[in-house]
C-alpha cells in the first residue's frame, strides 16, 4: 500500500492522471468490458448510495414522489420535440432487432435478420419524451396538478471520450419531471430544485457552488431556461454539478398534454425537469482530495471513523478489544459509521495507508500503552494532524471533530474558488488569465456568435450568468459592445 501511494501521480505533475489513478487505487470504479462504460465498485457505490439517500430525502421534502419509466423509447417519440431530438440525436444508441440466433457456421450467435423491429427503440439519453407521453394519460384537470415525479435510473449517451464518473456512456442519475398549471409555478419549481442541489452540494458534499442560468447556447435541448450550479475543481476548471430546466409548454404541446384549468378552459401544462448524476462523484474527488488519496466529507463517507489496534500479543489484543467495544457502540448510537479493524492479516502501517487512500475522515489508534495512560491517538484525514487525547469522552470529541472536518474542507474549497476568481475587462487580459485557470468574471455582449468565437479561440465557455449577479454597465471583452452584467467564463470538464 505504501508503494501504491508512492506511485500515485502528484496533482502538480499531472492533475488528470492523478484523478484517473485515484479512482482506480481507491477502489471507486474501473473500466468495464463495454467501451465507455464503468463498473462502480462497492466502496464507490457506498458513497453514491449516501448521496442518493440524502438527495431522495430532500426531494421528498418538496413533495416529490418516485416512479420508474421504461429504458427503451420509441424512435418516433424523439421526433416530436424538434430541439430535443437535435440535441440528443448524435448520442443515441438504437435497438433495431429483438432476437439472436445460432450462427449457421456454428460460431456463436448472430442477429436474426427476420427479427427486425417495426419501429426502432432508443436507449434513453433522458426521459422527457416517454414521461410526457405517459403524463397525457395522467393529467386531465387542474386538480391533477402539480404532478411532481422523480426517477432514479441509468441513461445512455454515446460518448467517444470518456473518463470515470465525469463522462461515461452509461451513467446513473436521477431525473425529476414536474407538471404545473401555471408558468409561474413551473418556474418557481425549477429554481426550488436548483436550490436543493446547491444546498446538497454545500452542506453535504462540502463543495461551494455558484448558482446561475445558462446562455441560450448552453441550454438543455428543448428548455426555455436552464439553471445550473457550477463548481470549481482544484485545477481551476469548472464542473457543471447539477441542472434544473424550465421547459415551458414545449413537451406538453409535443405530446398533447392538456388540462381543464380553473376557468374551465383547455390549456397546455407547464413543465420542469432536473437532474444530477454520478458526475457528482467526480466533483467530490477533485474538489477535496490530495496526494495521499481521497479526502471525503464526513457526511458522505461510508466509514466516518476507523479504529486500529496496536498490539504484540493476543492478550494485549483481548484487552484492547474489550476497551474498544463500548466506544464502537456509543459512536454507532450517535449515528456515526465506525469500523474496528482488528484483522490480523494486515500490518497497522498498511491499514493506515489504506484508510488514508480511501479518505476515512477520522482514524483512532489504540495500543497497550494507551490503555495504561488512558489515552488514544486521533488523526484527522483533512489535515493529517495527529494528537493524543483522553479516551474518556472520546465519543463526544469525535462527533465535534467530524463537524469541524466537514466545515474545514468546505472553507478550504471556498477560499480556493475565491482566490481563483478574477474580474477581467480586456481581451488580452482574458486570454492571459484563462491560461491560469479559474472563474473569470467578464462582460459579454449577449450574442451566441461572440460566445462561440470566444470558445473557439480560448476553449473557455460561459458557465453561467450568476443569479445573484448585480447589473453593471460595461463593454464586451471581445466586441466592445455594451453589456449590463458580468458572466462567468471558465474552461470546464
LINSULBEL-V703586 format. One record per residue. N is the residue number from 1. SS is DSSP state (helix for helix, strand for strand, loop for the rest). PHI is phi in degrees with one decimal (999 if undefined). Layout:
# LINSULBEL-V703586
n->N ss->SS phi->PHI
n->N ss->SS phi->PHI
This chain:
# LINSULBEL-V703586
n->1 ss->loop phi->999
n->2 ss->helix phi->-59.4
n->3 ss->helix phi->-64.9
n->4 ss->helix phi->-59.8
n->5 ss->helix phi->-64.6
n->6 ss->helix phi->-61.9
n->7 ss->helix phi->-80.0
n->8 ss->loop phi->-69.4
n->9 ss->loop phi->-57.2
n->10 ss->loop phi->-75.0
n->11 ss->loop phi->-57.1
n->12 ss->loop phi->-67.2
n->13 ss->loop phi->-81.8
n->14 ss->loop phi->-161.6
n->15 ss->helix phi->-60.9
n->16 ss->helix phi->-63.3
n->17 ss->helix phi->-68.1
n->18 ss->helix phi->-56.3
n->19 ss->helix phi->-61.8
n->20 ss->helix phi->-58.6
n->21 ss->helix phi->-68.1
n->22 ss->helix phi->-64.4
n->23 ss->helix phi->-57.2
n->24 ss->helix phi->-73.7
n->25 ss->helix phi->-66.1
n->26 ss->loop phi->-85.2
n->27 ss->loop phi->63.2
n->28 ss->loop phi->-89.0
n->29 ss->strand phi->-163.2
n->30 ss->strand phi->-152.4
n->31 ss->strand phi->-66.1
n->32 ss->loop phi->-105.8
n->33 ss->loop phi->-70.9
n->34 ss->loop phi->-94.9
n->35 ss->loop phi->-55.3
n->36 ss->loop phi->85.3
n->37 ss->loop phi->-110.3
n->38 ss->strand phi->-122.2
n->39 ss->strand phi->-101.7
n->40 ss->strand phi->-88.1
n->41 ss->loop phi->-80.6
n->42 ss->helix phi->-52.1
n->43 ss->helix phi->-67.5
n->44 ss->helix phi->-65.9
n->45 ss->helix phi->-69.0
n->46 ss->helix phi->-63.6
n->47 ss->helix phi->-66.9
n->48 ss->helix phi->-60.2
n->49 ss->helix phi->-61.0
n->50 ss->helix phi->-67.3
n->51 ss->helix phi->-60.7
n->52 ss->helix phi->-58.9
n->53 ss->helix phi->-61.3
n->54 ss->helix phi->-67.8
n->55 ss->helix phi->-61.9
n->56 ss->helix phi->-59.2
n->57 ss->helix phi->-62.6
n->58 ss->helix phi->-66.6
n->59 ss->helix phi->-61.5
n->60 ss->helix phi->-65.5
n->61 ss->helix phi->-66.3
n->62 ss->loop phi->-95.3
n->63 ss->loop phi->96.9
n->64 ss->loop phi->-79.1
n->65 ss->strand phi->-117.7
n->66 ss->strand phi->-91.3
n->67 ss->loop phi->-146.3
n->68 ss->loop phi->-142.9
n->69 ss->loop phi->-124.6
n->70 ss->loop phi->-61.1
n->71 ss->loop phi->-71.8
n->72 ss->strand phi->-102.2
n->73 ss->strand phi->-122.5
n->74 ss->strand phi->-56.6
n->75 ss->helix phi->-56.5
n->76 ss->helix phi->-61.6
n->77 ss->helix phi->-62.4
n->78 ss->helix phi->-72.3
n->79 ss->loop phi->-86.3
n->80 ss->loop phi->-82.3
n->81 ss->loop phi->-119.2
n->82 ss->helix phi->-58.7
n->83 ss->helix phi->-63.6
n->84 ss->helix phi->-63.9
n->85 ss->helix phi->-66.4
n->86 ss->helix phi->-64.1
n->87 ss->helix phi->-70.4
n->88 ss->helix phi->-114.1
n->89 ss->helix phi->-55.1
n->90 ss->helix phi->-75.5
n->91 ss->helix phi->-107.7
n->92 ss->loop phi->-86.4
n->93 ss->loop phi->-95.4
n->94 ss->strand phi->-115.9
n->95 ss->strand phi->-97.6
n->96 ss->strand phi->-110.5
n->97 ss->strand phi->-130.5
n->98 ss->loop phi->-117.1
n->99 ss->loop phi->-154.9
n->100 ss->strand phi->-107.9
n->101 ss->strand phi->-147.1
n->102 ss->strand phi->-62.3
n->103 ss->loop phi->-64.4
n->104 ss->loop phi->-54.9
n->105 ss->loop phi->-83.6
n->106 ss->loop phi->84.6
n->107 ss->loop phi->-99.6
n->108 ss->loop phi->69.8
n->109 ss->strand phi->-124.9
n->110 ss->strand phi->-134.1
n->111 ss->strand phi->-70.2
n->112 ss->loop phi->-76.6
n->113 ss->helix phi->-63.4
n->114 ss->helix phi->-79.5
n->115 ss->helix phi->-106.9
n->116 ss->strand phi->-74.5
n->117 ss->strand phi->-68.5
n->118 ss->strand phi->-63.6
n->119 ss->strand phi->-128.3
n->120 ss->strand phi->-63.4
n->121 ss->strand phi->-113.7
n->122 ss->strand phi->-105.3
n->123 ss->strand phi->-70.8
n->124 ss->loop phi->-53.3
n->125 ss->loop phi->-87.9
n->126 ss->loop phi->-174.0
n->127 ss->loop phi->-115.0
n->128 ss->helix phi->-50.3
n->129 ss->helix phi->-67.4
n->130 ss->helix phi->-67.5
n->131 ss->helix phi->-72.9
n->132 ss->helix phi->-72.8
n->133 ss->helix phi->-64.3
n->134 ss->helix phi->-72.7
n->135 ss->helix phi->-59.1
n->136 ss->helix phi->-57.6
n->137 ss->helix phi->-85.5
n->138 ss->helix phi->-96.8
n->139 ss->loop phi->-114.7
n->140 ss->loop phi->-127.6
n->141 ss->strand phi->-132.4
n->142 ss->helix phi->-59.7
n->143 ss->helix phi->-68.8
n->144 ss->helix phi->-85.0
n->145 ss->loop phi->-116.3
n->146 ss->loop phi->-74.9
n->147 ss->strand phi->-108.4
n->148 ss->strand phi->-118.9
n->149 ss->strand phi->-127.8
n->150 ss->strand phi->-130.6
n->151 ss->strand phi->-132.6
n->152 ss->strand phi->-93.4
n->153 ss->strand phi->-155.6
n->154 ss->strand phi->-112.5
n->155 ss->strand phi->-132.5
n->156 ss->strand phi->-134.1
n->157 ss->loop phi->-133.2
n->158 ss->loop phi->-68.2
n->159 ss->loop phi->-102.2
n->160 ss->loop phi->-87.0
n->161 ss->loop phi->-114.7
n->162 ss->loop phi->-117.1
n->163 ss->strand phi->-148.2
n->164 ss->loop phi->-49.1
n->165 ss->loop phi->72.1
n->166 ss->loop phi->-74.6
n->167 ss->strand phi->-156.5
n->168 ss->loop phi->-128.1
n->169 ss->loop phi->-63.5
n->170 ss->strand phi->-106.0
n->171 ss->strand phi->-145.8
n->172 ss->strand phi->-92.7
n->173 ss->strand phi->-162.4
n->174 ss->strand phi->-122.2
n->175 ss->strand phi->-134.2
n->176 ss->strand phi->-94.8
n->177 ss->strand phi->-137.7
n->178 ss->strand phi->-120.1
n->179 ss->strand phi->-123.6
n->180 ss->strand phi->-139.0
n->181 ss->loop phi->-81.9
n->182 ss->loop phi->-132.1
n->183 ss->helix phi->-61.3
n->184 ss->helix phi->-62.1
n->185 ss->helix phi->-67.5
n->186 ss->helix phi->-67.6
n->187 ss->helix phi->-62.1
n->188 ss->helix phi->-64.6
n->189 ss->helix phi->-67.8
n->190 ss->helix phi->-60.1
n->191 ss->helix phi->-72.8
n->192 ss->helix phi->-58.9
n->193 ss->helix phi->-71.2
n->194 ss->helix phi->-60.4
n->195 ss->helix phi->-66.5
n->196 ss->helix phi->-61.0
n->197 ss->helix phi->-60.4
n->198 ss->helix phi->-63.9
n->199 ss->helix phi->-62.5
n->200 ss->helix phi->-62.7
n->201 ss->helix phi->-58.8
n->202 ss->helix phi->-82.2
n->203 ss->helix phi->-84.1
n->204 ss->loop phi->-111.2
n->205 ss->loop phi->-80.0
n->206 ss->loop phi->60.7
n->207 ss->loop phi->-110.7
n->208 ss->loop phi->-70.5
n->209 ss->strand phi->-133.8
n->210 ss->strand phi->-105.6
n->211 ss->strand phi->-92.0
n->212 ss->strand phi->-160.6
n->213 ss->strand phi->-116.1
n->214 ss->loop phi->-78.0
n->215 ss->loop phi->-72.5
n->216 ss->helix phi->-57.4
n->217 ss->helix phi->-68.7
n->218 ss->helix phi->-104.6
n->219 ss->loop phi->-66.7
n->220 ss->loop phi->-61.5
n->221 ss->loop phi->-63.6
n->222 ss->loop phi->102.5
n->223 ss->loop phi->-92.6
n->224 ss->loop phi->-88.4
n->225 ss->strand phi->-150.5
n->226 ss->strand phi->-121.7
n->227 ss->strand phi->-98.5
n->228 ss->strand phi->-142.4
n->229 ss->strand phi->-112.1
n->230 ss->strand phi->-116.6
n->231 ss->strand phi->-115.1
n->232 ss->strand phi->-108.7
n->233 ss->loop phi->-86.3
n->234 ss->loop phi->-61.2
n->235 ss->loop phi->-86.7
n->236 ss->loop phi->87.1
n->237 ss->loop phi->-87.6
n->238 ss->strand phi->-87.3
n->239 ss->strand phi->-134.4
n->240 ss->strand phi->-66.3
n->241 ss->strand phi->-114.1
n->242 ss->strand phi->170.7
n->243 ss->strand phi->-135.5
n->244 ss->strand phi->-134.5
n->245 ss->strand phi->-118.0
n->246 ss->strand phi->-92.7
n->247 ss->strand phi->-95.0
n->248 ss->strand phi->60.0
n->249 ss->loop phi->-110.6
n->250 ss->helix phi->-57.7
n->251 ss->helix phi->-75.9
n->252 ss->helix phi->-63.5
n->253 ss->helix phi->-71.2
n->254 ss->helix phi->-63.8
n->255 ss->loop phi->-112.7
n->256 ss->loop phi->56.3
n->257 ss->loop phi->-97.6
n->258 ss->strand phi->-116.5
n->259 ss->strand phi->-146.2
n->260 ss->strand phi->-85.2
n->261 ss->loop phi->-84.2
n->262 ss->loop phi->-65.3
n->263 ss->loop phi->-88.4
n->264 ss->loop phi->64.9
n->265 ss->loop phi->-113.5
n->266 ss->strand phi->-82.9
n->267 ss->strand phi->-143.8
n->268 ss->strand phi->-84.8
n->269 ss->loop phi->-72.8
n->270 ss->strand phi->-100.5
n->271 ss->strand phi->-133.1
n->272 ss->strand phi->-134.7
n->273 ss->strand phi->-145.4
n->274 ss->strand phi->-159.7
n->275 ss->strand phi->-161.6
n->276 ss->strand phi->-133.6
n->277 ss->strand phi->-134.2
n->278 ss->loop phi->-64.0
n->279 ss->helix phi->-58.7
n->280 ss->helix phi->-59.2
n->281 ss->helix phi->-62.2
n->282 ss->helix phi->-63.5
n->283 ss->helix phi->-61.3
n->284 ss->helix phi->-61.9
n->285 ss->helix phi->-65.0
n->286 ss->helix phi->-77.4
n->287 ss->helix phi->-80.0
n->288 ss->helix phi->-113.9
n->289 ss->loop phi->-72.5
n->290 ss->strand phi->-133.1
n->291 ss->loop phi->-72.0
n->292 ss->loop phi->-95.4
n->293 ss->strand phi->131.1
n->294 ss->loop phi->-68.7
n->295 ss->loop phi->-126.2
n->296 ss->loop phi->-102.2
n->297 ss->loop phi->-66.5
n->298 ss->helix phi->-51.7
n->299 ss->helix phi->-68.0
n->300 ss->helix phi->-119.5
n->301 ss->loop phi->-75.0
n->302 ss->loop phi->-59.0
n->303 ss->loop phi->-117.5
n->304 ss->loop phi->-85.9
n->305 ss->strand phi->-136.5
n->306 ss->strand phi->-117.7
n->307 ss->strand phi->-115.0
n->308 ss->strand phi->-119.1
n->309 ss->strand phi->-85.6
n->310 ss->strand phi->-117.3
n->311 ss->loop phi->-152.0
n->312 ss->loop phi->-118.7
n->313 ss->loop phi->-143.9
n->314 ss->helix phi->-63.6
n->315 ss->helix phi->-62.0
n->316 ss->helix phi->-62.9
n->317 ss->helix phi->-62.8
n->318 ss->helix phi->-60.7
n->319 ss->helix phi->-65.0
n->320 ss->helix phi->-66.4
n->321 ss->helix phi->-55.0
n->322 ss->helix phi->-64.6
n->323 ss->helix phi->-75.2
n->324 ss->helix phi->-77.3
n->325 ss->helix phi->-51.1
n->326 ss->helix phi->-67.6
n->327 ss->helix phi->-64.9
n->328 ss->helix phi->-60.5
n->329 ss->helix phi->-61.4
n->330 ss->helix phi->-67.5
n->331 ss->helix phi->-62.4
n->332 ss->helix phi->-64.5
n->333 ss->helix phi->-64.2
n->334 ss->loop phi->-84.0
n->335 ss->loop phi->80.9
n->336 ss->loop phi->-98.3
n->337 ss->loop phi->-82.3
n->338 ss->strand phi->-133.8
n->339 ss->strand phi->-125.0
n->340 ss->strand phi->-100.8
n->341 ss->strand phi->-100.3
n->342 ss->loop phi->-106.3
n->343 ss->loop phi->-61.7
n->344 ss->loop phi->-98.3
n->345 ss->loop phi->-96.8
n->346 ss->loop phi->-138.1
n->347 ss->loop phi->-73.1
n->348 ss->helix phi->-54.3
n->349 ss->helix phi->-60.0
n->350 ss->helix phi->-63.2
n->351 ss->helix phi->-61.7
n->352 ss->helix phi->-57.6
n->353 ss->helix phi->-64.8
n->354 ss->helix phi->-63.8
n->355 ss->helix phi->-72.9
n->356 ss->helix phi->-65.0
n->357 ss->helix phi->-58.8
n->358 ss->loop phi->-89.4
n->359 ss->loop phi->76.7
n->360 ss->loop phi->-60.6
n->361 ss->loop phi->-61.1
n->362 ss->strand phi->-131.2
n->363 ss->strand phi->-119.2
n->364 ss->strand phi->-109.4
n->365 ss->strand phi->-123.3
n->366 ss->strand phi->-131.5
n->367 ss->strand phi->-120.9
n->368 ss->helix phi->-60.4
n->369 ss->helix phi->-66.3
n->370 ss->helix phi->-61.5
n->371 ss->helix phi->-63.8
n->372 ss->helix phi->-60.3
n->373 ss->helix phi->-89.7
n->374 ss->loop phi->69.8
n->375 ss->strand phi->-125.2
n->376 ss->strand phi->-150.5
n->377 ss->strand phi->-88.8
n->378 ss->strand phi->-120.2
n->379 ss->strand phi->-124.5
n->380 ss->strand phi->-100.1
n->381 ss->loop phi->-70.3
n->382 ss->loop phi->-68.5
n->383 ss->loop phi->-114.8
n->384 ss->loop phi->64.1
n->385 ss->loop phi->-78.6
n->386 ss->strand phi->-115.7
n->387 ss->strand phi->-152.9
n->388 ss->strand phi->-106.0
n->389 ss->strand phi->-128.6
n->390 ss->strand phi->-67.4
n->391 ss->loop phi->-72.9
n->392 ss->loop phi->-72.4
n->393 ss->loop phi->76.0
n->394 ss->helix phi->-62.5
n->395 ss->helix phi->-64.2
n->396 ss->helix phi->-66.9
n->397 ss->helix phi->-61.6
n->398 ss->helix phi->-65.0
n->399 ss->helix phi->-58.5
n->400 ss->helix phi->-67.3
n->401 ss->helix phi->-64.4
n->402 ss->helix phi->-61.3
n->403 ss->helix phi->-62.7
n->404 ss->helix phi->-64.6
n->405 ss->helix phi->-64.6
n->406 ss->helix phi->-56.9
n->407 ss->helix phi->-68.2
n->408 ss->helix phi->-66.6
n->409 ss->helix phi->-72.3
n->410 ss->helix phi->-66.1
n->411 ss->helix phi->-61.4
n->412 ss->helix phi->-61.2
n->413 ss->helix phi->-67.1
n->414 ss->helix phi->-65.6
n->415 ss->helix phi->-61.5
n->416 ss->helix phi->-61.9
n->417 ss->helix phi->-64.2
n->418 ss->helix phi->-62.2
n->419 ss->helix phi->-66.6
n->420 ss->loop phi->-100.6
n->421 ss->strand phi->-112.2
n->422 ss->strand phi->-132.6
n->423 ss->strand phi->-88.1
n->424 ss->loop phi->-132.2
n->425 ss->loop phi->-121.2
n->426 ss->loop phi->-127.1
n->427 ss->helix phi->-65.5
n->428 ss->helix phi->-63.7
n->429 ss->helix phi->-65.2
n->430 ss->helix phi->-61.7
n->431 ss->helix phi->-63.2
n->432 ss->helix phi->-70.4
n->433 ss->helix phi->-69.8
n->434 ss->helix phi->-65.0
n->435 ss->loop phi->-70.4
n->436 ss->loop phi->-84.6
n->437 ss->loop phi->88.7
n->438 ss->loop phi->97.9
n->439 ss->strand phi->-88.7
n->440 ss->strand phi->-114.6
n->441 ss->strand phi->-92.7
n->442 ss->strand phi->-146.0
n->443 ss->strand phi->-81.4
n->444 ss->loop phi->-141.8
n->445 ss->loop phi->-79.3
n->446 ss->loop phi->87.9
n->447 ss->loop phi->-101.1
n->448 ss->helix phi->-64.1
n->449 ss->helix phi->-59.5
n->450 ss->helix phi->-66.0
n->451 ss->helix phi->-57.5
n->452 ss->helix phi->-70.2
n->453 ss->helix phi->-68.1
n->454 ss->helix phi->-63.0
n->455 ss->helix phi->-64.3
n->456 ss->helix phi->-63.1
n->457 ss->helix phi->-86.5
n->458 ss->helix phi->-128.8
n->459 ss->loop phi->65.0
n->460 ss->loop phi->-97.8
n->461 ss->strand phi->-118.8
n->462 ss->strand phi->-79.2
n->463 ss->strand phi->-71.7
n->464 ss->strand phi->-172.9
n->465 ss->strand phi->-97.6
n->466 ss->strand phi->-56.3
n->467 ss->loop phi->-66.3
n->468 ss->loop phi->-97.2
n->469 ss->loop phi->-70.7
n->470 ss->loop phi->-85.7
n->471 ss->loop phi->-67.3
n->472 ss->loop phi->-153.7
n->473 ss->loop phi->-64.8
n->474 ss->strand phi->-168.0
n->475 ss->strand phi->-123.7
n->476 ss->loop phi->-56.6
n->477 ss->loop phi->-62.6
n->478 ss->loop phi->-97.4
n->479 ss->loop phi->-105.6
n->480 ss->loop phi->80.1
n->481 ss->loop phi->-74.2
n->482 ss->strand phi->-61.5
n->483 ss->strand phi->-143.0
n->484 ss->loop phi->-102.1
n->485 ss->loop phi->-159.3
n->486 ss->strand phi->-86.0
n->487 ss->strand phi->-119.7
n->488 ss->strand phi->-99.7
n->489 ss->strand phi->-102.0
n->490 ss->strand phi->-168.6
n->491 ss->loop phi->-81.6
n->492 ss->strand phi->-141.5
n->493 ss->loop phi->-87.1
